[in-house]
């Protein structure tokens, strides 16, 4: 639903049940970046995680259409540039799951990078997808690689964040390394990861983990 706004253009109204009850909001933004900031401000949340990103994606979808919806990571970066504090592990999990949902129809295949054990399982899922795609489908393989690169970049942001505890930062850097190895040598990755998790260096850093 549209109405006149203070900018002299039509504003878009969408239902935002999580903003103020069932109040409908007139968005005055004319671009996606403006809308991202406006919805975040309406949510009155000092930090940004999965809930806030989902609400922003909903507003973008309602105003600009399904094909215009930004990835959670892209939205998070836009807000971080404007001073928002990110709940990094939550952003990472939501973004990786959103991207995998865009790529594959299996709703039971959940990706999570909130711990070393979950990250190892998620990399197994990425490898299973790679094998299922096959070497001839270059388009899907490229999309899978883009997903891995995006996850790695988000992990590096977690590692650099001053708002994340030391162990989580170390784990993020470790999993970013895993992703690098997987992208470079996917066929050897499972054996390499098993050896890595049994190495003295790994055990000193993280203790023993269950394969």
N, C-alpha and C positions, 0 to 999 in steps of 0.2 A: 504494500500500500504506500502511496506517495503523497507528499504534501509540500507546500512551499517552505523554504528554509531561509535562514538569515544571509546565506551566501548568494541568494538570487537564483538558486538552482533547485530542482526538485530533490527532496530528501527521501531516503528509503526507510520504511518502517518494517521492522521484523520483530517477532516475538522473542524476548529474552527472559525466559522464566527464571533463570538463575541470577539475573541482575537485581531486580526488585519485585519479587513475587511473580505476578503475571502481567506486569506493566509492559506495554509495548513502547519501543524506543524509536525515535526518529533519528536516523543516522545522517549527519550533515556532510560526511566525507565524500569527496569526489574521486579519490584514487584509493587503491587497495592499501597503500601504506598509511594514508590518513585514516582509513577505516580500522586498520589494525590497532592504531594508537587510540582511536576514539572508543572502540569496544573495550580495550584494556582499561582505560580510564573509567568507563562506566562500571566495570566489574569491581573497581575500588580494591584491587589486590596489589600489594606491594611486590609480591613475587609471582613468577609465571611458571606454571607447570601444566600438566595434562588437561586439567579442567579449563583453565583460561584459554589454552590453545584450541581446545575443542569448541568453545563458545565463539572464538574469533573466526575459526573456519566456518562455522555455521552462518555467521553474519556475512562473510565473503560469498558463500554459496548462495545465500538468499538474494544478495544485491547484484553480484556479477555473474552468477551461474556456476555450475559444477566444475566446468573446465578451468575456471579461474582460481580455484582454491589453492593457496600456497601450502607447501609442506610445513609441518610443525616446526622444523628446524629453521626454515626461512623466516617464519613469523617470529620465532624466538630471537633470531639475530636482529631483526628490525626493532624489536622492543629493547633488547640489550643496548643497542646504539642510542636509545633514548633514556637509558638509565634504569631499566627494569632489572631486578635481580632474578636470575633463573634458577629453578630447582633442576640442576643439570641432569642427574640420573633419570629423573622423571621425564624430562624433555626428550632425552635420548631414547628411552624405551617407547614413548608415545610416537616419536618420529619414525623409528625403525619399524614399529608395528604398522603404522599408517602406510609406509612405503611398501612393505611386504603385502599388505592388503590390496594395494593398487596393482601389484604385479601378479599375484597368485590368488586363486579362489579358495584355497584351503583355510577355513577359519580356525582350525585347530592348531595350525602352525604358528605359535606365538614366539616372537623374538624378545629377549630380555637381556640387558647388559648391566643389571644392577648388582651382579656378583660374578666372581670368576667362574663358579660352577654353571650359572645360567648363561654366561657368555660362551663357555665351551659348548654347551648344548645348542645355543643359537648358531654358532659357527658350524656345527654339525648339520643344522637345518639348511644353512646357506650352501654347504657342500652337496647336500641331498638335492637341493633345487638345481645346482649347477649340473649335476649328473642327469637329472630328469630333463633338463633343457636340451642337452646334447651339444656337440661342437658345431653343428650346422646352423643353429639359430643365433646368428650374431647379434640380432637386435635385442633379444631377451638376455643374452649373456652380457651385453653392454649395460643393460638396465640393472642387472644383478650387481655388476661391478660398481655402478654409480651408487647403489644402495650401500655397498661395503665402504666406499670412499666417504659417503656422507656420515655413516656411523663412526668411522675412524676420525673424521674431522670433529665430530661432536665429542668424542672421547678425549681428543687433545684439548678441547675447550675445558672439559671437566678437569683435566690435569693442570691446566694453567689457572684455574679459578682459585681466588683467595677465599671463597666462601665454602669450600669443600674440605673435609678432614683429610689428613695426610694419607691414611691407608686407601681411601677411595681414590685419591689422586694417583697413587702408585698403581692401583688396580687398573685405572683407566689407561695409563700409559702402557701397562703390560698388554692389555687387550688390543690396544691400537697396534702394538707390535704383532700380535697374533694375526690381525686382519691383513697386515702387510705381507706376512709370510703366506697366508692363504691366497691372496691375490696373485702373488708371484709364483707359488708352487702348490696349487690346490691339490694335486694328486698325492703329494708327499705330506700334506698338512697334518692329517690325523696322527701319523707316526711321529712327526716332529713335535706336535703338541704334547703327546704322551711323554716323550723324552724330556721336554722342557719342564713339565710339571713335576718331574721326578729329580730334576737337577738340584744340586746343592744351593745354587744361587737363588732359584725360585723358592725353595723351602726356607731359606734364610729370610727372604722378603715377606712371604705369605704363609709359611707353615705348610703342612701337607694338606692337599685337597683330594676329594674323592673323584675318581674318573667316572 
